[in-house]
Amino acid sequence: LDGCVECRVERSTIRNTGLEGVVLSGGLNNRIAGCDVHHTGATGIVVGGGERHTYRAMYTPCANRVTNCYVHHVGLIRKSVPGILIGGEGVNPAVGVTVDHNLIHDGPRWGIFSRGNDNVIEYNHIRHVNIETSDTSAIDMCDRDWTMRGTKILYNHVHDILGYHREGDRWVTPAYAFGIYLDDWTSGVEVVGNLIYRVPRGGVYLNSGQDNLIENNVVVDCTRELLYFHRWTRDEQEVSHVGTHGLGLRRNTARRNVLVAGPAASPALYAFGSCVDSEGAFDVDSNTWDENLVWFSTVEPTVKTGYGEERLSWEEWRTKGYDRSTRVADPIFRDAANDDYRFAEGSPAREMGIADLPVEQMGPFESPERASWPIVEAAGIRELRRKADA
C-alpha cells in the first residue's frame, strides 16, 4: 500500500514471501489488523508515513496503525530485520504510527524497530527474538537525531530475549541482547509500564540520549545489569552523527521502577559505559534515579561505573545523591515461579504508588478482525529447546 488513505488489510494470512509480508508506505489513516504474518524472507510488517518539518518544528502524523497481528518466523533470508518496522525503506523516520496488541516471536533480530516522532508502541507481547544476531533488543530505536522525539513505549510484555554473539573463538547464546534499547542519541521517549524478564543484558539500555523517562517498569532476572546507561567514548562520534559536543546522556529519569535480580545471578543494578568527564571523573549528574524498588535476594545491589568491574556499593551510590528515596525490599510478586509478576497483597510497591501492570491486556485479543482465534502459537525456539532438553 503506497500513499493510500483509509485502506485496511484485515483477517489475512500472509506467509512464505520472498521479502516483506506487508508494506504500508505513507498515506493516512490506514490499518493492518488481525493478520497472521509468518515465514517471510525479510520484515513481517513495514509501516511508515507522516511528515517531519524540523526547521518549523512541525510533525504531521499519519495515523497509520498495526494492531492485533501475530508475526513470527520472519527474516528467513535477510537477518537484520524486525518483526514490525516503523519507518520506510532504509528506515526513514515515521510520524504518528501506532503498533499495538501484537504477538511477535522467533525472528533473527528485533521484535519492533522504530525511528521518528510521536509513534506509539504499546500492549505488544514479544518473546524469543534476536535468535541470530547480537547488540539488539525486543524493542529498538536508533534515531541519531536530537529532533526525533515524542515516541511512547508503553505496557509491553517482553521476555526470553536471546542474542547470538561471538565471544572469543565461539558463538554463544543467550548473549548481548536487551529488552528495550534506546540507541545512539534517541531522545524524548517515554518507557512506561513494561514487563521485562529473562534478558541476557540490561532490561532497558539508554545510549547517550536526552530527556528520556523510564518509569513504572518491572524488570526481573537480567544477567548482566538491570538498567544500562552509556555515553559515546569519543566526542567525534557525537559530532559526526548529530553535530554537537558533549550533550549525550543528559536529563534522563528512572523512577518508580521495580528492579529485581534473578536467583542465580549477581548483576549490577545499573551499569554505565564511558560516563566520565574530560578529567576522567564519573559524570552523570544531570540524570535522576530515585523512588525505585530494588531487590537482590542474596547480595547487596551495586552500581557498575565502567567497562571493567569497578563498582560502587549501594551506600556509595546513595552518598552521591542518587536513589535517596529508593527502597531495597522484596516486591512480593503473586507467583514469580510461574512468571506472574503482579504485586501480591502487602507488596511495598503498592505503598510506593507503583502501579500493577495490565498484563492481561498485553498481546492480541479476540476480534472480528482476527484471522484466527484463539491463536495457536507456532513451534519456535522455545519448543525446540524443550524437546532437546527432554
N, C-alpha and C positions, 0 to 999 in steps of 0.2 A: 504494500500500500504506500504510494508515494504522493504526498501532497493532498491526501484525501480529507474530507470533512464529514464527521459524524458517521463513519463507517464502523462496522463491527465484524469481528471474527469470533464466533461463539460455538460451543459444543462440538469442537472439531478435534480429531485425532490426526496429528501431523508427525510423520516418522520417516526414517530412512532417507533423509535428504543429504545431498552432497555437501551443502554448506548450511546456512541458517534454516531454522524451521519457519519462522515468521519474521518479516522485516516491515516495520511501520516507520516510515521516514517522513518527518514533517507533518503538516496538516494540523487539524484542530478537532478536539472532542472525539477522538477515535478510541475504540475499546477492543481489547483482546481479552476474552472472558471464558473461563470454564474449559479451556483447551488442555488436551494431553499432548505434550510435545516431547519426543524422545528419539534416541538413536540418530542424532543429527551429526553431520560432519564438522560443523562449527557451533556457533552460539545457538541456543534454543530459540530465544525470542530477542529481537532488537527493537527498541522503541526510542525514537528521538522526537525532536520538534521544539518549537519556541524560538524566540529571538533574543539576542543579547546586544544591547547598545551601551557599551561600558562608558563611552565618553559622555553620555547623558544619564548614566546610572539608571537606565530603563531596561527592564527584563520582562518580555511578553510571554506569558505561559501558554503552552499548547493544550493543556488539559487532556493529554493522551494517557491511557491507563492500561495496565496489565494486571488482571485480577483473577484470583481463584483458579489458577492454572497449576498443572502438575508437570514439571520439567525434570527430566532425568536422562542419564546416559547421553550427555552431549559431548562435543569435542572429540569425535572418533577419528577425525583427520587433523584438524587444527587444534593445538593444545593450549595456547594462551588465550582461552575464551571463557566467558562465564555462562551460566545457565540463562540469565537475563542481563542484557546490556542496555543501560540507559545512556543514550548518545547515538551517534551515527557512525558511518564508515570512518575508520581512523579515530574513533571515539571522539567525534565532535561533541561539544557540550550541548546538553538539552536544558530546557527551562519548563518547569511546571509539569513534569511527568510523575505519575503515581504508580508504584508497583506494590501490590498488597495481597495478602492472603494466598500466597503461592507456596507450593511444596517443591523444593529443589534438592536433588541428591545425585551422587555419582557423576562427577564431572572432573576434568583434569586440572581445573584452576578455580576461579572464583565461583561463588553462587550467584552474586549480583555485583556488577561493576557499574559505577556511575560517575559522570562528570557534568558540571553545570551549576545552575542556580535553582533554588526553590523546588527541588524534587523531593518526593516523599517515598520512603521505603519502610513499610510498616506491616506488622502482623504476618510476616513470612516465616516459614519453617525451613531451615537449611541444615542439612547434615551430610556427612561423608562426601565432602568435596575436597579439592586440592590433592587429588589422588596421584597426579603425575608431575607436579611442579612444586616449587618452594618460594619463599618470600611472598606469600599470598594469604588469602583470608576468605571467610564466608561472604562478607560484605566489604567491598573495597572502593575507595575513592582516591584519585590521584590527579588533583586539579592543576597544580603548578601555576596558579594564578590567584593573586590575593582577592580579585573581584568575584570569583566564583563562590558564592555564599548562600546560606538560607536553606540548605538541604536538611531534612529531618530523617533520622534513623530511629524508629520507634517500635517497641514491643515486638521484636523479632525473637524467634526461638532458634538458637544456634548451638550445635553440639557435634562432637566427634569430627572435628575438623582436622584433616590428616597432614598433608605436606610430605613431599618426597624429595630428599635433599642429600647432596653429596657431602660426606664427612670423611676426610682423608682419602682412603682408597676404596670406599664402599658407599653404596646408596642405602639410606635408612628412612624409615617411616614408623611412627609419626615424627615429623621434624619441621621446624621453621615455618609454621603457619599460625595465623592469628584468627581471632573471632571477627572483630571489626577493625579495619585498617584505614586510618585517615593519613594517607601517604603524601609526601612531598608538598608541603605548604597548604594542604587542604584546610580551609578555614570557615568559621561561622557555621559549624554543623552542630545540631543537637543529637546526641546519642542518649536516648532516654528509655528506660523500662525494658531493656533487652535481657533475656536469659541466655547465658553463655556458659557452657561447661565442656570439660574434656577437650582442651585445646593445647597443642604442644608448646606454644609460646604464649604471649600475653592475650588476655581476653579482649582488650582494646589497645591498639597501637596508634599513637599520635606522633606523627613525624613532622616537626618544625612548623606546624600551623598556628594560627591565632584564633582567639575568641571562640573556641570550641567548648561545649558543655557536655560533660559525662555525668549523668545523674540517674539515680534510682535503678541502676542496673544490678543484676545478680550474676556474679562471676565466680565460678566454682571449678577447682581442680585443673588449673593450668600449670604445666610442668615447670616452666622457667620463671615466669613472673605473672602477676595478675593484671597489672596495667603497665604499659611500656611507653616511655617518652624519649624522643630523640631530637637532636638538633644537628644539622649538617656540620661535619668537621671543618670543611674549608669554606671560607666566605665566597670564593669564586663560584661555588655551586649555586649559592643563592643569587649571586649577580647574574650568572648565565641563564638561570631558569626564570627568575621573577624580577630581576633588575634592581634589587635592594641589597643593603648591607646590614647584617646583624639583627633582623627583625623576626627571626624564627623562634618558635616556642614562646609565645607571649600571650598573657591574659586568658589562658585556658583554665577551666574549673572542673574539678572532680569532687562531687559532693553527694552525700546520701546514697552511696553505693554499698552493696553487701559483697565483700571480697573474702573468699574462703579458700584456703589451701587444701589440696587433696590429702587423703590419709597417708599416701606413700611418698609424698614429695615435700621438699622444703624450698619452695621458690621464694623469690623476693616479692614483697608486697608491691613495690614499684621498682622499675629498673629504668635507668637513664643512660643514654648514649651521647657522648660528645657535648654534654651540658656544662661546659666550662667557659669562663670569660677569657680575655686576652692574656690574663696573668695566670691562668690555669686553675682559678678558684671555681668551685661548684656554683652554678649560676642558673637558678630557676625562680628567682624572687617575684616575678610578675604573675606567676601562676598560683592557683589556690587548690589545696587539698584539705577537706575538712568535712565533719559531720558524717563520716563513713562508719560502717560497722565491719570490723575486721576479725577474722578468726583463723588462727593457726593452732590446730589441736595439740601438736606435740612440741612446738618451738615458739619462741617469740618472733613476731614479724620483723623483718629487716628491709632496708632500702638499699638497692644496689646503685652505686653512683658512677659507674664507668664500665668500659668494655671488659676490664678484669674482674676480680672478685672483691673489689673494695666495697665495703658495706657500712652503713650506719645502723646502729641499733635503733630500736623503736624510740627509746628515750632521747637519743642523739638527734633523731629526725624531728621529734616534737620540740626539742630545745631550739631548733632553728625556726620555730614558729608555725610549723605545718601540723595539720590534723589535731589541733588542740581540743576540738570537741568530738573527735572520733572515739568510738568505744571498741575495746577488744573484748569480745564476748561471743559465745555460741549463738548464732541466729535462730537456732531451733527450727529446723525445717520439718514439714509434716512427715516426709518419708524419703530422705536423701538416698537411701539404698536403692530405691526404685525411681530415682530422678524426679521426685516430687519436691520442688524447691519453693513451694508456697510456705508462708510462715505459719507455724503452729501457735496455739494459744500460749501466751507467756513469752513470745519472742520479743527480744529487745528492739527488733526492727520496728515493730508496731509502736513502741514507746517513742521511738525517734522520728516517727512520721514517715517512714519509708513504706511506700505503698506496695501491697501484694501485686504480683504481675498477672495480667489476664491471659494465662497460658491457654485456657480453653478456647480463646479466640484466635490463637496463632495458627496459621495454616489455612487450607481450603475449607469450604463449608458446603453443605447441601444447597443446591440451587437449580432452577430450571435451565440455567446456562451451562451446567456441568456436563462434560462429555461422558463421564462415568461417575456413579456414586452407589455405594461407598467406594472410595479409592482403594484399590488393591495394590499396595506398593510393590514394584518390581524388585526382583532379587538384585542385590548390588554387592558392594564390597563387604558390607556388614554380614550378609548371609553367607558369602563365600568364605569369610574368615571363620564364621561359626562352624561351618562344615569341616574346614581344615582342622580346627581345634578338636572336633569330635573324632 
